[in-house]
Structures are given as C-alpha cells and as structure tokens.
Amino acid sequence: MKIILAPLEGVADRTFRSCYYDHFRGLDEALTPFLPIPDRVKRVPLRTFAEVALPGESKVREIPQLLLSDESAFLTALGSLERAGFDEVNWNLGCPSRGVIRKGKGSGLLPETGKILRILDSVCSRARIGISLKIRLGLEKREESFRLIPELKGYPLKSLTLHPRLGVQMYSGRVDLDGFERAMDLYGRPICYNGDINSLDDFLALKKRFPDVDRWMLGRGVLADPFLPSRIVDDRVLGLDDSQAADHPLKQREFRYFLDDLLLRMESRFHREIALVNYLKGILIYTCNLNSMAEGFRERLLRIKTINEWNSLKAELYDTLDQ
Ligand SMILES: Cc1cc2nc3c(=O)[nH]c(=O)nc-3n(C[C@H](O)[C@H](O)[C@H](O)COP(=O)(O)O)c2cc1C
C-alpha cells in the first residue's frame, strides 16, 4: 500500500513539503501542484522545475504535474522533464477552476475523450518516462469518465488516480463512491483513490469498501491533521482507531515545532509580512475546521494581519488546548 500526498497548489509547495517530510512520516510519494507551463511553449526553462525534487533528492519521492491541453506543449515539457532527470510526470485532468475549464484544461478536457486519447497516443509513444493521470469523474457527467476509462486500458500508464466528484461540483457535495466503484470495474485494475479522507475512520471505511485499492491520495486531511498518514500506516501494524487521536492535533508538540519551523523557512520566501500571514492562514484554516478546535479561533485567525498577532493568538490557543 502507498500513501500519496495530493497536489495542493498555493499550499503544499516545495518548502512546505520538505518541512513536512522532516517532521512527519507515513507518506510514500507526493504529487506536486501543476507546474506553470504556458500553451505553445517552445522551451521550458530549468527554473520551472525548481519547485520539484528530483528522484533521490528528497525524503519522499516527488512527481511533477502538468496542466496542459496542447499536444506540442506537452511534448516540449516532457522532453525538458526527461532531460532534467525526472522519471515520471502526472497529467492533471481534474482541476475544476473556472478559468482552467474555460481554456479546456483540467476537468474541462474530460468531455473530450478523443482529444485526450490523441494526446496520450502522441506522448506515450515518445515518452521515456512514466506517465500517470489524475482525473475526476467528469466535468458535468460521470459518463465522461465511464467513456474514457475503458480506453485508458490500452496505454502504459504508471497509475490512474480518481477523485470521484464532477468538475462542476468543485469540492462540494459528497464523493461519489458508486461512481468510483464503477470506474474500477471499467478499468479492471485498481485505481488510486482520492477525496475526503480526513480521519483514520474515513480511511478504514474506504479500505473496507475497496479492498483492492493499494494507492491512497490524501490532500486537505493532511493539512488538517499532519499525523494522519502515519496513523493510517500504523493502523496496519497496531490496529489503532480514531478514538486514540480524538485530541486536536495542535495539542501535539511535533505539530507546533513544525509550524514554527515552516514559518522560519517561509520567511525568506515572502518579502511582505502579510503574504506570510496569509500563507499561514491558508494552512491553518484546515486545522481550524476540525471539530475539536477551540471555539471562535477560526474567526480570529482569519482576522490577523501580522506575525506578532499570530504569536499572541498562538500562545492563547496552546494554553486553551493544554488545559
Ligand atoms: C488548495 C487546493 C489546491 C489544489 N491544487 C491542485 C493541483 O495543483 N493539482 C491537482 O491535481 N489537484 C489540486 N487540488 C485537488 C486535490 O489534489 C485533491 O484532488 C482534492 O483536494 C480532493 O482530495 P482531498 O479531499 O484529500 O483534499 C487542489 C485542492 C485544493 C483544496
């Protein structure tokens, strides 16, 4: 079984990820947020890949992601990734952002089975590195993936990850587990599951329903509770359950050290204090959504504008949690 960090653009950047790997365990791989490669690109500068660790450069294997719909840009990016030393690339066919859909990329490409297959024909026949896909059930209807998935059997994909929501749903509504089951039947082999694994109980219920799945991708659940991957891994050995993790994760010293270390590492990346504070909020907001969070903290976190304000709020929060 493999636990994979989901790409989280604007949050789980390289600094976040390497800091995370230094403090927590349980992850086997990480998919990076999509690389900023424009359409009709002729040459991809090496600095574009600075956000991704090369094989062997990081404690956790990282796989770069592309968000493209243009065959020639894909081939150019692929060549550059190969020359830079990467051994796998992931194609994003799931992004639900309106701007991305309007450009016919991400989940905006899912209704176009023919175009996806044409691009795959071209890149799979030339690629010397592995290609994996991350998809949703469809842009507007799950029939879009039900049409695509049987065709994917003909390609030498490294892996297929499915987040069982539609693009138009963004992140609302429930994940469609019947849709995931149907997709697995159509593919005839295990698919990597991604979506709403926010606790060990969530994972155990999904594992029970899909015992053949051996790749699990976690995103927001890791931001909310960074101990989640290790708890999932330990459960296989120890048989723990969620009652042993009922405390808020911010009660744990390791999470507090991680946050301080992350801010230290991030300071040099942000020239404006407000940008650093906003980055911190972008992470902590997921932790704040946990039920065991101290009352009112979420709203107060959203109001802070300086690191000094964060330090006072943090002291108060830790005091409250420690009582
Ligand atoms: C802030 C944010 C940024 C995301 N960025 C990407 C991205 O760059 N590429 C991608 O394939 N998915 C991206 N996603 C989708 C996640 O990778 C994942 O599919 C989704 O959050 C569902 O998994 P989860 O419930 O475990 O978070 C993003 C999601 C969020 C919330």
The ligand as a Gaussian input file, in Angstrom:
#p B3LYP/6-31G(d) Opt

LIG

0 1
 C       -5.968000      24.477000      -2.309000
 C       -6.047000      23.329000      -3.269000
 C       -5.153000      23.268000      -4.329000
 C       -5.198000      22.180000      -5.239000
 N       -4.274000      22.111000      -6.261000
 C       -4.291000      21.043000      -7.111000
 C       -3.311000      20.895000      -8.145000
 O       -2.408000      21.718000      -8.336000
 N       -3.398000      19.788000      -8.950000
 C       -4.377000      18.821000      -8.772000
 O       -4.401000      17.819000      -9.499000
 N       -5.299000      18.940000      -7.788000
 C       -5.268000      20.001000      -6.951000
 N       -6.187000      20.077000      -5.941000
 C       -7.115000      18.944000      -5.708000
 C       -6.501000      17.986000      -4.670000
 O       -5.273000      17.458000      -5.139000
 C       -7.453000      16.814000      -4.343000
 O       -7.764000      16.143000      -5.540000
 C       -8.746000      17.282000      -3.692000
 O       -8.484000      18.244000      -2.681000
 C       -9.501000      16.097000      -3.068000
 O       -8.703000      15.410000      -2.133000
 P       -8.771000      15.711000      -0.530000
 O      -10.217000      15.613000      -0.140000
 O       -7.919000      14.622000       0.079000
 O       -8.229000      17.086000      -0.312000
 C       -6.174000      21.149000      -5.058000
 C       -7.073000      21.240000      -3.989000
 C       -7.030000      22.299000      -3.101000
 C       -8.009000      22.344000      -1.951000

